[in-house]
């Protein structure tokens, strides 16, 4: 009988076709997720005009989806440990596709908010599951890079929303971009069939034939045998109370610091996603020009995410994040001042890189911090608590916009959380992370598949 450590198997595997398939599905799902989330900010000026709502009420409408995301992050991130990530992800895609499209079929602010809340549950539920999935199946040496490349799909979805919005809103009205969001539901049968299940879930449920098949694709040098016994490190073994593990083994303080950094970062992300178009339009730019800033913001986010992931695999990920937060404080503040057009586009791109891009690197870090068995739970709770910042941002910035304050003060309000997030990240105790322990153990393992 051979003892197979599936964690070590994943850590030491070389990137192959199986990794590419997991990356493709996770990235594609996040593209849909990003589109559904960004589409409201893209259409916000048109929605406000069509429904005759004030900036403060528009902020509440935007926040309805973010409120739903908080529930989705926590509930579906935790429930996935019990029902499996494949079911959880499929349910989420159905929810955000159908209910985002439904929001485009109403002209009533209340029903719009209700539909967006339900869509938000699906949008939020996807995130912890795909991050956990990508972290679980990525080779150790490129883990941060793969998670950030995958989550760059979020920014690509935002760019698609801006491009489609520029082409369709003026010609067909704002509902058209919401109806487009219903198309991903057609892919759910393919997702359910092709998306691999979590290894701890398969072990816990005795589905060893599926695990052997996944293990052989994960590491082609592994040849399955019926007598193989699959093992996980003790801290990676699932039980019926995953939440308590977020505070065990000295992780409690760092868990709270992750929550704080997520809250502050998501405040910046959703303040810019929801109000950048409106702020730039109020500064004298046309709707088309203002949407171009959204494209630049999301393009910068892709560069920031991939670049941040590359740096995180080569330097200490915590220090990379602190540097990115400080860059966010500087770049966002600069947006409130008169700048040459080229410099303004550069600052918008840097703002995207250091907010949306930073949040993606932060997701990679929290995914590596917790043991495999509670990874979805850890990510889900960090995102769920972080939604407090996401919820507050559209409302607070909407209130500031309604007060007609100078443009500089709006952007200063968005940038202050970057400094607070940098402090919280510095206080995280990396020595208590699962990744620091597995790096030490993996370095001493001669072979993840011992001889018979």
Secondary structure, DSSP 4 states (H G I P E B T S, - for coil): --EEEHHHHHHHPPP-HHHHHHHHHHHHHHHHHHHHHHHHHHHHHHHHHHHT--HHHHHHHHHHHHHHHHHIIIIIHHHHHHH-HHHHHHHHHHHHHHHHHHHTT---HHHHHHHHHHHHHHHHHHHHHHHHHHHHHS-GGGHHHHHHHHHTHHHHHHHHHHHHHHHHHHHH-THHHHHHTTGGGGGHHHHHHHSPPPHHHHHHTT-HHHHHHHHHHHSTT----TT-EEE--GGG---S-GGGGGGTTTTHHHHHHHHHHHHHHHHHHHHHHHHHHHHHHHTT--HHHHHHHHHHHHHHHHHHHHHHHHHHTTS-HHHHHHHHHHHHHHHHHHTTS---HHHHHHHHHHHHHHHHHHHHHHHHHHHHHS-GGGHHHHHHHHHHHHHHHHHHHHHHHHHHHHTT--HHHHHHHHHHHHHHHHHHHHT--GGGSHHHHHHHHHHH-S-SB---
